[in-house]
Amino acid sequence: MNVDIDTLKQLAVSQIKDKETVWFGCDVVQSSDRKKGILDTNIYDYETAFGTSFRLTKAERLDYKESCLTHAMVLTGVNLVDGKPNRWKVENSWGEEPGNKGYFVMSDEWMDEYTYQVVVNKKYLPEHLKKALEQEPVELKPWDPMGSLAVMR
């Protein structure tokens, strides 16, 4: 289902609170440090270094092929401040060498910008989303920016 990122995050938080991991698909090469295990939109200050902003919206990055789903990982924890996430604990599949023994810290802003898919158990869905599961799915054309993301199931 195509839902907004805040809904995806709420569902992920619910599942994590039940001590269940959450699979997610993202563009792992964006604003990341593989060695340190950091996924953060503010990891590098390109604006100060180059005197210009290179930021596109999430939709623009998809349209111009600047970003797409490149990797899947698992959310294993979340830090909540006043009930809202500010960072996530991510387990990667690249072994123990990158990050902290294979774990990464992802800022919530990075989650907003570079996460494209989240898979949760349907028991966490509100009723209106459960009803949406009964609808006939819309198949996207391969050239649709979201079509390339839908291939990974």
N, C-alpha and C positions, 0 to 999 in steps of 0.2 A: 504494500500500500504506500502511496505517496502521501506522507504527512510531514508537517513542519518539524524542524530540528528540536524545538522545545518539547514537542510530544515524544520524539524519539528519546530524548534525554530523560524525561519523566518515566517512560517505560523501562529504560535501562536502570535507573535508580531503583525502581520497584523490584526488579529482578535481583539486583545486587544486594539489596536489603534482605532478601530471602537467601542470601549466600549462594546465589547461582551466577555463574559467569555469563557474560553477554558477548556474542560474536558481533564484530562490526567491520565494515569495509571503508577504507579511507585512501587518501593520497599521501602515503607515508614519506615521500621525498620532500614535501613542502615544509619549510620552516622547522627543520628537525636536525638534531645532532645524534646520529646513530651511536657513536661511541659513548656519549654521556647518557643516552637514553632520555632525551628531552624532545618533546613535541610542543612547540610554543610559537605563536605568531610573532612574539616579540623577542625571539632568540637572537635575531640580527637586526641592527638599526640601519637599514638601507636608506631611509629617508635622510638621515643626518650624513651618512657617508657619501651619498651621491647628490644630495640637494634636491631630490625629487621623489615623488611617490610612485610606486609601481603597483599599487593595489587595484585590483579588479574586484567586482562583486563575485560571489560564488557562481551565480548564473553566467556571468561574463567569462569566468575561467573555464567553465564547461563549454560554452559556445565557441570559444577560441582555442579549445584544446590545450589550454595552459594547465589544466588539472583534470584528473579523472581517477577513478578507483584503481589503485595500483597494488594494494595489499590488504589482507585481512588479519586482524588480531583479536584478542579477547580482553574485554574490560573485566578486571577482577576486584576493583574497589573504586570508591568515589569519596571525595572530601566535600562535605556539605557545610555551608555557612548560611545561617538563617534559612535552612531548608533548601538552598540552591547550590548546585555543584560549582566549585571553582577549579578543581583539578581531578583527574582520573588516574587510576593505576591501571597500566596496560601490560599484559603479558604478550610478548612477541614469540614467534616461532623460529627465530634465527639462532637459537642456542643461548648459552650463558655469556658469550663474549660481548655482544653489544649491550649497552645500558647497564643496569645494576643486576647482574646475574640473569639477564634476559627480560628484565622489567623496565618499563619506561614510565615517565610522568608526563601526562598530557594536560595542557591548560584547557579550561572550558572554552575559551575563545578559539583554540585550535580545533576542538571538537566541532564548534559551530561552522568553521570555515572549510574543513577538509574531511569531514565524515559524511559519507553518502548513503550508507546502509547500516541498519541495526536490526538484529534478529533477536526477538524475544518470544517467550512462550505465550501463546494466545490467551492464557489465563490472566495475563496482566493487562489485556486490552479493555478499554471501556466499552460499554454496550454498543455505542454507535460505530466503533471500529470493528467489533465482532460482526455486526450486520453487514458492513462493507465487504467482509470476506465472502459473503454469499453472492455478491455481484459478479457478473461476467468480467474477467480481467481485460484490460485494454493492452493489446500487444504493440510495443513500440517498434518502429522501423530501425534497422541496424545503424542508420546514419543519425538518428536522434541522439543528442548528447547523453540522455539518460538511458538509451537503449544499450549502450556499451556497458553500462553499470549493471543492467539487469541480467547480463549473461552469467555473472557470478552468483550462484544460488547455493 
